[in-house]
């Protein structure tokens, strides 16, 4: 038989098996079909081993190999554990008749850890698309280290993971050496607890390297590599979150060495080959506490009445070459992570707050987007170039807002820039109107801001401010990102896009059901659905029949429907809860190597170009744009870009989850000292469990359990979304103002429990604050 030399590669073998019957074959059949003998036979064996190791092939009983992405029986995915012991596999390849994620019962979930990448077998798919499964194999472990509390026990030492989704305690190997404590002096000046023996570590927070993963639910075995300090030590909460989410936080020596070798002086020949913008009064606009400035802007009126918008972005690509130590580390980090009292930067400080940061009154290298925009907000021409700027001012959102609101002192201070900022406001509003007209959704939900005193202690939580200065920068950055994306796409250059796909039909149906209870709808017309009856067997053995309603998979809701409902909800009591539910009905934005459009922005083409100091995809887009400007081509193909895009999407999600969890944890710890105090609050949601309230003094929420409501037995009315007293008919609904007392704080679960404080209940004494 003639050899198929082109097939003796990973891709070739995978493609050959894909074309086989049922996308599976045996090793014996494969070598016969490929005519592989001797060394070629061994090569096929090695290829099968690699593909199986990566999870692209699944080795079945009887020596069969199946292509994972084409299999109906098996799927690949990431295990998401629940604190109660069961889990779900979020699949890469979901079968057509399966809806949602694959449920994994506790005994099967115990074979792996939360976050592990696994192969799972689909055991059963119900008529409504819900599926149960079992773990077949662990492809990649998510946790090579685990952070938790060290426990000294009679029969050995264990570490209880901080993440309650990791169910296995880590057994500590005998003969462990005691690592040096990383604990720092806390805010009251008390030295950290000295550690001389294993017993001194009881109750301490440690980081453990796993040496052996437990099989079939057994405990893993590990060794302590870091002692972070006592649970209540200052800053330990941040250290826990960093390690829980495996965020790279210490730069390797070669990265530090390379960063320190970067010169603060820009070579004259480099300036000479760039467009010089240094005579223009270009400004940066950032928050008061910002330290890295990666975007600067300038606006002018052209003779034809159009606007000239210049968006200048720090040229990180000049200083960070592909494959360099700094680049490799930036790839691992993917993004900077911002915690309330510190940041974990993507780039070393020598770059992020040094030579790359667009500081005022110093020369800086930039990649520039120069746009001409007409009076309707449409871009009529665009140009991209390498430039050099000298920022005229480091402006803050607060000062720009005050200037535009007419503050005399601020306008006098920046007198030479007043007309420039007035023009920026004018253009930003036109750009915004243009976006709104095409259907762009603007979810203006406030973000929590943790406040600290001069000693670094938390003193409160407030809503992040949003004003016209934020709008100016947001609109200008959106315009630049969209311009770069459309430019590269029109040139047919492979790039990375920021995509946002249309919402899942099932989530639209779920949202419409809830919204209708409040009298709202997306008003996209009647949604096409499929109805059928499903019979399941209950735990007692009896059969239960129910009607299943599923949406037609071809449902498409225009983004304008979301936009109109958002405007209709503005200022209403139910705005917060319905806006949140609308957000949940949408898919998550991500990075892709192919352009799928951006649903929420109603943009046909969009990318991230404006933050290369803190986001790796932006740095990649700079490199691609630079290569195209130089040679009208790019050195990266779609396969390489796909890997980068997927990695960047993962690191972005990791950062978002870490930032969100720490804020919620700090909120709970802050409120621990306020148990027994009373607060004015707003009801933001009603459920069968009770009232969810948000404190007016702090941007913090919690639950008033339904069984704690005084004077009556209360029931939840699902049709009206109200909680109603059985005898008194007293009602609680979204938007009601109530007075509550903090009864309990669960800092680990990050849950606050309140009770209603009645004016006529004198037995509760108000605690002085």
C-alpha positions as CSV (number, residue, x, y, z in Angstrom):
1,X,0.0,0.0,0.0
2,X,1.3,3.5,-0.8
3,X,2.2,5.6,2.2
4,X,0.2,8.7,2.9
5,X,3.2,10.9,4.0
6,X,1.1,14.0,4.3
7,X,-1.1,12.4,6.9
8,X,1.8,11.5,9.3
9,X,1.3,14.6,11.3
10,X,-1.0,15.6,14.2
11,X,-3.4,17.5,12.0
12,X,-3.2,14.8,9.3
13,X,-4.0,11.9,11.6
14,X,-6.8,13.9,13.3
15,X,-8.3,14.7,9.9
16,X,-8.1,11.1,8.7
17,X,-9.9,9.8,11.8
18,X,-12.5,12.5,11.4
19,X,-13.4,11.1,8.0
20,X,-13.7,7.6,9.3
21,X,-17.0,6.0,10.2
22,X,-18.4,7.5,13.4
23,X,-15.2,9.6,13.5
24,X,-13.3,6.7,15.2
25,X,-10.9,4.0,14.4
26,X,-8.3,1.6,16.0
27,X,-4.5,1.9,15.9
28,X,-4.4,-1.3,13.8
29,X,-6.8,0.1,11.2
30,X,-5.0,3.4,11.2
31,X,-1.5,2.1,10.4
32,X,-3.0,-0.2,7.7
33,X,-4.9,2.7,6.1
34,X,-1.9,5.0,6.2
35,X,0.5,2.2,5.1
36,X,2.7,3.0,8.1
37,X,5.5,0.5,8.8
38,X,8.6,0.4,11.0
39,X,9.5,4.0,12.1
40,X,6.3,5.3,10.6
41,X,4.2,2.9,12.7
42,X,6.0,4.2,15.8
43,X,5.4,7.8,14.6
44,X,1.6,7.1,14.4
45,X,1.7,5.7,17.9
46,X,3.4,8.9,19.2
47,X,0.9,11.1,17.3
48,X,-2.0,9.2,18.9
49,X,-0.5,9.6,22.3
50,X,-0.1,13.4,21.8
51,X,-3.6,13.9,20.5
52,X,-5.0,11.8,23.4
53,X,-2.9,13.8,25.9
54,X,-4.3,17.1,24.5
55,X,-7.9,15.7,24.6
56,X,-8.4,16.0,20.8
57,X,-8.8,12.2,20.7
58,X,-10.4,10.0,23.3
59,X,-9.1,6.4,23.8
60,X,-12.1,4.1,24.2
61,X,-12.3,0.5,25.4
62,X,-11.2,-2.0,22.8
63,X,-8.4,0.2,21.5
64,X,-10.7,2.6,19.5
65,X,-9.8,6.3,19.1
66,X,-12.6,8.8,18.7
67,X,-12.4,12.5,17.7
68,X,-13.5,14.4,20.8
69,X,-15.2,17.4,19.0
70,X,-17.3,15.1,16.8
71,X,-18.3,12.6,19.5
72,X,-21.9,12.5,20.8
73,X,-21.0,10.3,23.7
74,X,-18.0,12.3,25.1
75,X,-17.3,16.0,25.5
76,X,-14.4,18.2,26.6
77,X,-14.8,21.0,29.0
78,X,-14.0,22.7,32.3
79,X,-15.4,21.4,35.6
80,X,-17.3,24.0,37.6
81,X,-17.9,22.8,41.1
82,X,-20.7,23.8,43.5
83,X,-20.0,24.1,47.2
84,X,-22.5,21.3,47.9
85,X,-20.3,18.8,46.1
86,X,-21.9,18.4,42.7
87,X,-20.6,20.1,39.6
88,X,-21.1,20.9,35.9
89,X,-18.9,20.5,32.9
90,X,-19.0,23.6,30.7
91,X,-18.5,21.8,27.3
92,X,-16.4,22.9,24.3
93,X,-18.5,20.6,22.0
94,X,-22.2,20.5,23.1
95,X,-24.4,17.9,21.4
96,X,-27.3,19.3,19.4
97,X,-29.9,17.8,21.7
98,X,-28.3,19.0,24.9
99,X,-29.1,22.3,26.6
100,X,-27.0,23.9,29.2
101,X,-24.0,22.3,31.0
102,X,-23.4,18.7,31.8
103,X,-24.4,17.8,35.4
104,X,-21.9,15.8,37.4
105,X,-23.1,14.1,40.6
106,X,-21.0,14.4,43.8
107,X,-19.4,10.9,43.6
108,X,-18.2,11.6,40.1
109,X,-17.3,15.3,40.7
110,X,-15.0,14.1,43.6
111,X,-12.6,12.6,41.0
112,X,-11.5,16.1,39.9
113,X,-11.1,19.6,41.3
114,X,-12.9,22.8,40.5
115,X,-11.6,24.3,37.3
116,X,-9.9,21.1,35.9
117,X,-10.2,20.5,32.2
118,X,-11.8,17.1,31.7
119,X,-13.2,14.5,29.3
120,X,-16.7,13.6,30.4
121,X,-19.1,10.9,29.2
122,X,-22.7,11.9,28.6
123,X,-24.7,9.3,30.5
124,X,-28.2,10.6,29.9
125,X,-30.0,13.5,28.1
126,X,-33.5,14.2,29.2
127,X,-36.3,15.2,26.8
128,X,-35.9,18.9,27.8
129,X,-32.2,18.8,27.0
130,X,-30.8,18.5,30.5
131,X,-27.9,16.1,30.7
132,X,-26.1,14.0,33.4
133,X,-22.6,12.7,33.0
134,X,-19.4,11.2,34.5
135,X,-15.8,12.2,34.6
136,X,-13.7,10.0,32.3
137,X,-10.3,11.6,32.4
138,X,-8.6,14.7,33.7
139,X,-6.7,16.5,30.9
140,X,-5.3,19.5,32.7
141,X,-5.2,20.3,36.4
142,X,-6.4,23.8,37.3
143,X,-4.6,23.9,40.6
144,X,-0.9,23.0,41.1
145,X,-1.1,25.1,44.2
146,X,-3.9,25.7,46.7
147,X,-4.2,28.5,49.3
148,X,-6.0,27.7,52.6
149,X,-5.9,27.4,56.4
150,X,-3.2,25.2,58.0
151,X,-4.6,22.8,60.5
152,X,-2.5,20.8,63.0
153,X,-4.3,17.6,63.9
154,X,-3.4,14.7,66.1
155,X,-2.7,12.4,63.2
156,X,-1.1,14.8,60.9
157,X,-1.5,18.3,59.3
158,X,-4.0,19.4,56.7
159,X,-4.8,22.5,54.7
160,X,-8.4,23.4,54.3
161,X,-8.7,25.2,50.9
162,X,-10.0,28.7,51.0
163,X,-12.1,28.0,47.9
164,X,-15.1,26.0,49.2
165,X,-15.5,24.5,45.7
166,X,-12.3,22.5,46.3
167,X,-13.7,19.8,48.5
168,X,-10.5,17.8,49.2
169,X,-8.4,18.9,52.1
170,X,-4.7,18.8,51.3
171,X,-2.7,16.4,53.4
172,X,0.8,17.7,54.3
173,X,3.7,15.4,53.6
174,X,5.7,14.4,56.7
175,X,9.1,16.0,57.3
176,X,8.0,19.4,56.0
177,X,10.4,22.3,56.3
178,X,8.9,25.5,57.7
179,X,9.1,28.2,55.0
180,X,9.8,31.8,56.0
181,X,6.6,33.8,56.7
182,X,5.6,36.5,54.2
183,X,3.5,38.2,56.8
184,X,4.1,42.0,57.1
185,X,3.8,44.3,60.1
186,X,0.1,45.1,60.4
187,X,-1.5,48.5,60.7
188,X,-1.3,48.7,64.5
189,X,2.4,48.0,64.4
190,X,2.3,44.5,65.9
191,X,5.0,42.1,64.6
192,X,3.7,39.0,62.8
193,X,3.5,35.8,64.9
194,X,6.9,34.1,64.9
195,X,7.0,30.5,63.5
196,X,9.5,28.2,65.2
197,X,7.6,24.9,64.9
198,X,4.8,23.2,62.9
199,X,2.4,23.8,65.8
200,X,2.9,27.6,65.4
201,X,1.4,27.4,62.0
202,X,-2.0,26.2,63.2
203,X,-4.7,28.6,61.8
204,X,-2.2,30.4,59.5
205,X,-3.0,31.0,55.9
206,X,-0.6,29.1,53.6
207,X,0.0,28.3,50.0
208,X,0.5,24.6,49.2
209,X,2.1,23.0,46.2
210,X,0.3,19.7,45.4
211,X,2.7,16.8,45.1
212,X,0.1,14.1,44.5
213,X,-3.6,14.5,43.4
214,X,-6.0,12.2,45.3
215,X,-7.6,9.5,43.2
216,X,-11.3,8.7,43.5
217,X,-12.0,11.5,46.0
218,X,-9.0,10.8,48.3
219,X,-7.1,13.7,49.8
220,X,-4.3,15.3,47.8
221,X,-0.8,15.5,49.3
222,X,1.2,18.7,49.3
223,X,3.9,20.8,50.9
224,X,3.7,24.3,52.2
225,X,5.7,26.8,50.0
226,X,4.5,30.1,51.5
227,X,3.1,31.2,54.9
228,X,1.0,34.3,54.1
229,X,0.1,35.2,57.7
230,X,-2.8,35.0,60.1
231,X,-6.3,35.4,58.6
232,X,-6.9,38.9,60.0
233,X,-3.4,40.3,59.1
234,X,-3.5,43.4,57.0
235,X,-3.4,42.6,53.3
236,X,-3.7,38.8,53.7
237,X,-7.1,38.9,51.9
238,X,-5.5,40.2,48.7
239,X,-2.7,37.6,49.0
240,X,-5.3,34.9,49.3
241,X,-7.3,36.1,46.2
242,X,-4.1,36.4,44.1
243,X,-3.1,32.8,44.9
244,X,-6.7,31.4,44.7
245,X,-7.0,32.6,41.2
246,X,-3.3,31.8,40.3
247,X,-2.5,35.3,39.2
248,X,1.2,35.7,38.4
249,X,2.3,38.5,40.8
250,X,6.1,38.4,40.9
251,X,8.2,39.2,37.9
252,X,11.0,36.8,37.1
253,X,14.6,38.1,37.3
254,X,15.1,38.2,33.6
255,X,12.0,40.3,33.2
256,X,13.1,42.7,35.9
257,X,16.6,42.9,34.3
258,X,15.2,43.6,30.9
259,X,12.8,46.3,32.2
260,X,15.6,48.1,34.1
261,X,17.7,48.1,30.9
262,X,15.1,50.1,29.0
263,X,16.4,53.6,28.5
264,X,14.3,56.7,29.6
265,X,15.8,58.5,26.6
266,X,14.1,58.1,23.2
267,X,16.6,57.9,20.4
268,X,16.6,61.0,18.1
269,X,16.4,58.8,15.0
270,X,13.3,57.1,16.3
271,X,11.6,60.5,16.9
272,X,12.7,61.6,13.4
273,X,10.9,58.7,11.7
274,X,7.6,59.4,13.5
275,X,4.9,62.1,13.1
276,X,5.5,64.8,15.6
277,X,2.5,65.9,17.6
278,X,4.5,67.6,20.4
279,X,3.3,71.2,19.7
280,X,-0.4,70.2,20.2
281,X,-2.1,70.6,23.6
282,X,-2.9,66.9,23.9
283,X,-4.2,65.7,27.3
284,X,-4.7,62.6,29.3
285,X,-8.0,62.2,31.3
286,X,-8.0,59.5,34.0
287,X,-9.1,58.9,37.6
288,X,-7.5,60.6,40.5
289,X,-5.6,57.5,41.7
290,X,-4.4,56.4,38.2
291,X,-0.7,55.8,37.8
292,X,-0.4,54.5,34.2
293,X,-1.7,56.7,31.4
294,X,-2.0,54.9,28.1
295,X,-4.3,57.1,26.2
296,X,-4.3,60.8,25.3
297,X,-6.7,62.9,23.2
298,X,-7.0,66.1,21.1
299,X,-9.9,67.6,19.2
300,X,-10.1,70.4,16.7
301,X,-12.6,71.9,14.2
302,X,-11.7,71.6,10.6
303,X,-12.3,74.3,7.9
304,X,-15.1,72.2,6.4
305,X,-16.9,72.1,9.8
306,X,-16.0,68.5,10.6
307,X,-14.1,67.4,13.7
308,X,-10.5,66.2,13.8
309,X,-10.2,63.6,16.6
310,X,-6.7,62.4,17.6
311,X,-6.4,59.4,19.9
312,X,-2.8,58.7,20.9
313,X,-2.0,55.3,22.6
314,X,1.2,54.4,24.3
315,X,3.4,52.5,21.9
316,X,4.2,49.5,24.1
317,X,5.1,47.5,21.1
318,X,8.2,49.6,20.6
319,X,9.6,48.5,24.0
320,X,8.2,44.9,24.2
321,X,9.3,42.7,21.4
322,X,7.6,39.4,20.5
323,X,9.1,36.5,22.5
324,X,11.1,38.7,24.8
325,X,11.1,37.9,28.6
326,X,8.7,40.8,29.2
327,X,6.4,39.6,26.4
328,X,6.4,36.0,27.7
329,X,5.4,37.2,31.2
330,X,2.7,39.6,29.7
331,X,1.3,36.6,27.8
332,X,0.9,34.7,31.1
333,X,-0.8,37.6,32.9
334,X,-3.0,38.7,29.9
335,X,-4.2,41.8,31.8
336,X,-3.5,44.0,34.8
337,X,-5.6,43.1,37.8
338,X,-6.9,46.0,39.9
339,X,-7.7,45.5,43.6
340,X,-9.1,48.2,45.9
341,X,-5.7,49.0,47.5
342,X,-3.2,47.7,44.9
343,X,-2.7,46.5,41.4
344,X,-1.0,43.5,39.9
345,X,0.3,45.0,36.6
346,X,0.7,43.2,33.3
347,X,4.0,45.0,32.7
348,X,6.9,45.9,35.1
349,X,6.6,49.4,36.7
350,X,9.6,50.6,34.7
351,X,7.3,50.4,31.7
352,X,3.7,50.6,33.0
353,X,4.2,53.8,35.1
354,X,7.5,54.7,33.5
355,X,8.6,55.1,29.9
356,X,5.3,53.8,28.4
357,X,3.0,56.0,30.6
358,X,2.0,59.3,28.8
359,X,3.1,61.6,31.6
360,X,2.7,65.4,31.2
361,X,5.6,67.5,29.8
362,X,7.7,64.6,28.7
363,X,8.2,63.0,25.2
364,X,6.4,59.7,24.7
365,X,6.1,57.3,21.8
366,X,2.5,56.5,20.6
367,X,0.4,54.7,18.0
368,X,-2.1,57.3,16.8
369,X,-5.6,57.1,15.3
370,X,-6.5,60.3,13.4
371,X,-10.1,60.5,12.5
372,X,-12.3,63.0,10.7
373,X,-15.8,63.0,11.9
374,X,-18.8,64.8,10.4
375,X,-21.6,66.6,12.3
376,X,-23.7,63.4,12.4
377,X,-20.9,61.5,14.3
378,X,-19.9,59.4,11.3
379,X,-16.2,58.8,10.6
380,X,-15.5,60.1,7.0
381,X,-11.7,59.4,7.0
382,X,-9.2,57.7,9.1
383,X,-5.4,57.5,9.3
384,X,-3.0,55.5,11.5
385,X,0.6,56.4,12.2
386,X,3.4,56.1,14.7
387,X,3.9,59.3,16.6
388,X,5.6,61.2,19.4
389,X,3.6,63.4,21.8
390,X,4.3,65.6,24.9
391,X,1.1,65.6,27.0
392,X,0.1,69.2,28.0
393,X,-1.8,68.2,31.1
394,X,-2.6,65.2,33.3
395,X,-6.4,65.8,33.7
396,X,-8.8,64.0,36.0
397,X,-12.4,63.1,35.4
398,X,-13.4,65.3,38.3
399,X,-11.6,68.5,37.0
400,X,-12.9,68.0,33.5
401,X,-16.4,67.6,34.8
402,X,-16.1,70.7,37.0
403,X,-14.6,72.7,34.1
404,X,-17.5,71.8,31.8
405,X,-20.1,72.5,34.5
406,X,-18.8,76.0,34.8
407,X,-16.6,75.9,37.9
408,X,-14.8,79.3,37.8
409,X,-11.7,78.2,39.7
410,X,-11.1,75.2,37.5
411,X,-11.9,77.1,34.3
412,X,-9.4,79.8,35.3
413,X,-6.7,77.2,36.1
414,X,-7.1,75.5,32.7
415,X,-8.1,78.6,30.7
416,X,-6.1,77.7,27.6
417,X,-7.9,74.3,27.4
418,X,-11.5,75.4,28.1
419,X,-12.5,75.7,24.4
420,X,-10.8,72.4,23.6
421,X,-12.8,70.6,26.3
422,X,-16.0,72.3,25.2
423,X,-15.3,70.9,21.7
424,X,-14.6,67.4,23.2
425,X,-17.9,67.4,24.9
426,X,-19.7,68.5,21.7
427,X,-18.1,65.7,19.7
428,X,-18.6,63.0,22.4
429,X,-22.3,63.7,22.5
430,X,-22.6,63.5,18.8
431,X,-20.7,60.2,18.8
432,X,-23.0,58.9,21.5
433,X,-26.1,59.9,19.6
434,X,-24.8,58.1,16.5
435,X,-24.2,54.9,18.6
436,X,-27.7,55.1,20.2
437,X,-29.3,55.6,16.8
438,X,-27.7,52.4,15.4
439,X,-28.9,50.4,18.5
440,X,-25.9,50.4,20.9
441,X,-26.9,49.4,24.4
442,X,-25.6,51.6,27.3
443,X,-25.9,49.7,30.6
444,X,-24.9,52.4,33.0
445,X,-24.7,50.3,36.2
446,X,-22.6,51.8,39.0
447,X,-19.5,50.0,40.2
448,X,-18.5,49.8,43.9
449,X,-15.5,51.9,45.0
450,X,-13.8,50.9,48.3
451,X,-12.8,53.9,50.4
452,X,-9.7,53.9,52.7
453,X,-8.4,56.3,55.3
454,X,-4.8,57.6,55.4
455,X,-3.7,54.4,57.4
456,X,-5.1,52.2,54.6
457,X,-8.1,51.0,56.7
458,X,-11.4,50.6,54.9
459,X,-14.0,53.2,55.8
460,X,-16.8,52.7,53.3
461,X,-18.2,51.6,50.0
462,X,-19.6,54.2,47.5
463,X,-20.9,54.1,43.9
464,X,-18.3,55.0,41.3
465,X,-19.1,58.4,39.8
466,X,-20.1,58.8,36.1
467,X,-20.0,62.2,34.4
468,X,-19.4,63.8,31.1
469,X,-15.6,63.4,31.4
470,X,-16.1,59.6,31.5
471,X,-18.4,59.9,28.5
472,X,-15.8,61.8,26.5
473,X,-13.0,59.2,27.0
474,X,-15.4,56.3,26.5
475,X,-16.8,57.7,23.2
476,X,-13.3,58.6,21.8
477,X,-11.9,55.1,22.7
478,X,-14.8,53.3,21.2
479,X,-14.4,55.3,18.0
480,X,-10.6,54.5,17.8
481,X,-11.2,50.8,18.5
482,X,-13.9,50.5,15.9
483,X,-11.8,52.4,13.3
484,X,-8.7,50.1,13.8
485,X,-10.9,47.0,13.5
486,X,-12.6,48.1,10.3
487,X,-9.3,49.2,8.9
488,X,-7.6,45.8,9.4
489,X,-10.7,43.9,8.3
490,X,-11.0,45.9,5.1
491,X,-7.3,45.2,4.4
492,X,-8.0,41.4,5.0
493,X,-5.3,41.3,7.6
494,X,-5.6,38.5,10.3
495,X,-6.2,40.2,13.7
496,X,-7.8,39.8,17.1
497,X,-11.3,41.1,17.5
498,X,-13.4,41.9,20.5
499,X,-16.7,40.1,19.8
500,X,-20.0,40.0,21.5
501,X,-22.5,37.4,20.0
502,X,-26.3,37.8,20.1
503,X,-28.0,36.5,23.2
504,X,-29.0,32.9,23.7
505,X,-32.7,32.3,22.9
506,X,-33.4,30.5,26.1
507,X,-32.1,33.4,28.2
508,X,-34.2,35.8,26.2
509,X,-37.3,33.7,27.0
510,X,-36.3,33.5,30.7
511,X,-35.9,37.3,30.9
512,X,-39.2,38.0,29.1
513,X,-41.0,35.8,31.7
514,X,-39.6,37.8,34.6
515,X,-39.9,41.2,32.9
516,X,-43.6,40.5,32.2
517,X,-44.2,40.3,35.9
518,X,-43.2,43.9,36.2
519,X,-45.2,44.9,33.1
520,X,-42.2,45.2,30.8
521,X,-41.0,43.5,27.6
522,X,-38.3,43.7,25.0
523,X,-41.3,44.2,22.6
524,X,-39.6,42.1,19.9
525,X,-42.9,40.5,18.9
526,X,-44.1,37.0,20.0
527,X,-41.1,34.7,20.5
528,X,-41.4,31.4,18.5
529,X,-41.3,28.5,20.9
530,X,-41.6,24.8,20.9
531,X,-43.9,23.1,23.5
532,X,-43.9,19.5,24.5
533,X,-44.6,17.3,27.5
534,X,-41.9,15.5,29.4
535,X,-42.3,12.6,31.7
536,X,-39.6,12.1,34.4
537,X,-39.5,9.6,37.3
538,X,-39.5,11.2,40.7
539,X,-37.4,10.0,43.7
540,X,-40.4,8.1,45.1
541,X,-40.6,6.1,41.9
542,X,-43.8,7.8,40.6
543,X,-43.9,9.5,37.2
544,X,-44.3,13.2,36.9
545,X,-45.4,14.9,33.7
546,X,-44.7,18.6,32.9
547,X,-44.8,20.9,30.0
548,X,-41.5,22.0,28.5
549,X,-41.3,25.3,26.6
550,X,-38.1,25.9,24.6
551,X,-37.4,28.8,22.3
552,X,-36.7,28.4,18.6
553,X,-32.9,28.4,18.1
554,X,-33.3,31.0,15.3
555,X,-34.6,33.7,17.5
556,X,-32.7,37.0,17.0
557,X,-33.6,40.1,19.0
558,X,-32.2,43.4,17.7
559,X,-30.0,45.2,20.2
560,X,-32.3,48.2,19.8
561,X,-34.9,46.3,21.8
562,X,-32.6,46.2,24.8
563,X,-31.7,49.8,24.3
564,X,-35.3,51.0,24.3
565,X,-36.1,49.0,27.4
566,X,-33.1,50.3,29.2
567,X,-34.3,53.9,28.5
568,X,-37.8,53.0,29.7
569,X,-36.5,51.7,33.0
570,X,-34.4,54.7,33.8
571,X,-35.3,56.1,37.2
572,X,-37.8,53.4,38.0
573,X,-37.7,51.3,41.2
574,X,-37.2,48.1,39.3
575,X,-34.4,49.5,37.1
576,X,-31.6,47.9,39.1
577,X,-33.0,44.3,39.1
578,X,-34.2,44.3,35.5
579,X,-31.0,45.9,34.1
580,X,-29.1,43.2,35.9
581,X,-31.3,40.5,34.5
582,X,-30.9,42.0,31.0
583,X,-27.2,41.8,31.4
584,X,-27.4,38.1,32.4
585,X,-29.5,37.3,29.3
586,X,-26.6,38.5,27.2
587,X,-23.5,36.5,26.3
588,X,-20.1,37.4,27.6
589,X,-17.8,39.5,25.3
590,X,-14.6,37.7,24.4
591,X,-11.6,37.8,22.1
592,X,-11.7,35.9,18.8
593,X,-9.4,35.6,15.7
594,X,-12.5,36.1,13.5
595,X,-14.9,39.0,13.4
596,X,-18.3,38.1,14.7
597,X,-19.4,41.6,15.4
598,X,-20.3,43.3,18.7
599,X,-23.9,42.9,19.6
600,X,-24.1,45.3,22.6
601,X,-22.3,48.1,20.7
602,X,-24.2,47.3,17.5
603,X,-20.8,47.4,15.8
604,X,-20.0,45.4,12.7
605,X,-16.3,45.4,13.6
606,X,-14.6,46.1,16.9
607,X,-11.3,45.4,18.6
608,X,-9.3,46.5,21.6
609,X,-6.5,49.0,20.7
610,X,-6.5,51.6,23.4
611,X,-5.0,50.0,26.5
612,X,-1.8,48.1,25.7
613,X,-0.2,48.9,29.1
614,X,-2.8,46.8,30.8
615,X,-4.3,44.4,28.2
616,X,-2.3,42.0,26.0
617,X,-4.8,41.9,23.1
618,X,-4.3,45.6,22.6
619,X,-0.5,45.0,22.4
620,X,-1.1,42.3,19.8
621,X,-3.3,44.6,17.8
622,X,-0.6,47.3,17.9
623,X,1.9,44.8,16.5
624,X,-0.5,43.7,13.7
625,X,-1.3,47.3,12.8
626,X,2.4,48.2,12.9
627,X,3.3,45.3,10.6
628,X,0.6,46.3,8.2
629,X,1.7,49.9,8.1
630,X,5.3,48.8,7.4
631,X,4.8,45.8,5.0
632,X,1.0,45.5,4.3
633,X,1.1,42.0,5.8
634,X,1.3,40.3,9.1
635,X,3.5,37.4,10.4
636,X,0.7,35.8,12.5
637,X,-1.9,33.4,11.1
638,X,-5.4,32.6,12.4
639,X,-4.3,29.5,14.3
640,X,-1.7,31.5,16.3
641,X,-4.2,34.3,16.9
642,X,-6.9,31.8,18.0
643,X,-4.6,30.5,20.8
644,X,-3.8,34.1,21.9
645,X,-7.4,35.2,21.8
646,X,-8.6,32.2,23.9
647,X,-5.8,32.7,26.5
648,X,-6.7,36.4,26.7
649,X,-10.4,35.7,27.2
650,X,-9.5,33.3,30.1
651,X,-7.1,35.7,31.8
652,X,-9.7,38.5,31.5
653,X,-12.4,36.3,33.2
654,X,-9.9,35.3,35.9
655,X,-9.1,39.0,36.6
656,X,-12.8,40.0,36.7
657,X,-13.7,37.1,39.1
658,X,-10.8,37.9,41.4
659,X,-11.6,41.7,41.5
660,X,-15.3,41.0,42.1
661,X,-14.7,38.4,44.8
662,X,-12.2,40.6,46.8
663,X,-14.6,43.6,46.7
664,X,-17.4,41.4,48.1
665,X,-15.2,40.0,50.7
666,X,-14.0,43.4,51.8
667,X,-17.6,44.5,52.0
668,X,-18.5,41.6,54.3
669,X,-15.4,42.1,56.6
670,X,-16.2,45.8,56.8
671,X,-19.7,45.1,58.0
672,X,-18.6,42.5,60.6
673,X,-17.9,45.4,62.9
674,X,-21.4,46.8,62.4
675,X,-23.6,43.9,63.5
676,X,-26.5,45.4,65.5
677,X,-26.4,48.7,63.8
678,X,-29.4,50.0,61.8
679,X,-29.5,51.5,58.3
680,X,-31.9,53.0,55.8
681,X,-32.2,50.8,52.8
682,X,-33.9,50.3,49.5
683,X,-35.6,47.0,48.4
684,X,-33.8,46.1,45.1
685,X,-35.3,42.6,44.7
686,X,-38.0,40.3,46.1
687,X,-37.8,36.5,46.1
688,X,-39.4,33.6,47.9
689,X,-36.5,33.8,50.3
690,X,-37.2,37.4,51.3
691,X,-36.2,41.0,50.5
692,X,-32.8,41.9,49.0
693,X,-32.0,45.4,50.2
694,X,-29.2,47.9,49.4
695,X,-28.0,50.2,52.2
696,X,-28.3,53.9,51.3
697,X,-25.2,54.8,53.4
698,X,-23.0,52.2,51.8
699,X,-23.2,50.5,48.4
700,X,-23.7,47.1,50.1
701,X,-26.6,44.7,49.9
702,X,-28.0,41.8,51.9
703,X,-31.1,39.7,52.6
704,X,-34.0,40.2,54.9
705,X,-35.3,36.6,55.2
706,X,-39.0,36.2,54.6
707,X,-39.6,34.3,57.8
708,X,-38.0,37.2,59.9
709,X,-40.6,39.8,58.7
710,X,-42.5,40.9,61.8
711,X,-46.2,40.6,62.8
712,X,-47.5,38.2,60.2
713,X,-46.8,35.2,58.0
714,X,-45.6,36.5,54.7
715,X,-45.8,34.8,51.3
716,X,-44.1,35.6,48.0
717,X,-46.5,36.4,45.1
718,X,-44.7,35.4,41.9
719,X,-47.2,37.2,39.6
720,X,-46.9,40.6,41.3
721,X,-43.3,40.1,42.5
722,X,-44.4,41.2,45.9
723,X,-44.2,39.8,49.4
724,X,-47.6,40.0,51.1
725,X,-48.7,39.4,54.7
726,X,-51.2,36.6,55.0
727,X,-53.6,38.5,57.4
728,X,-52.5,42.1,57.3
729,X,-52.1,42.2,53.5
730,X,-49.1,44.4,54.1
731,X,-46.9,44.4,50.9
732,X,-43.2,44.7,50.2
733,X,-42.1,45.4,46.7
734,X,-39.1,46.6,44.7
735,X,-38.3,50.3,45.3
736,X,-39.7,50.4,48.9
737,X,-37.6,52.2,51.5
738,X,-37.1,50.3,54.7
739,X,-35.2,50.5,57.9
740,X,-33.1,47.4,58.7
741,X,-30.8,46.0,61.4
742,X,-27.7,44.0,60.5
743,X,-28.1,40.6,62.3
744,X,-25.4,38.4,60.9
745,X,-22.4,38.5,58.6
746,X,-20.9,35.4,56.9
747,X,-17.5,36.7,55.7
748,X,-16.6,33.4,54.0
749,X,-19.9,33.2,52.1
750,X,-19.9,37.0,51.8
751,X,-23.5,37.1,52.8
752,X,-25.2,39.7,55.0
753,X,-28.5,39.0,56.9
754,X,-30.7,41.9,58.0
755,X,-34.0,42.1,59.8
756,X,-36.7,44.8,59.4
757,X,-36.7,47.5,62.1
758,X,-40.2,48.7,62.8
759,X,-40.7,52.2,64.3
760,X,-43.2,50.7,66.7
761,X,-40.8,48.1,68.0
762,X,-39.0,49.9,70.9
763,X,-37.4,46.7,72.3
764,X,-34.5,47.2,69.7
765,X,-32.1,49.9,70.8
766,X,-30.4,51.8,68.0
767,X,-26.7,51.4,68.3
768,X,-24.8,54.7,68.2
769,X,-22.5,55.3,65.2
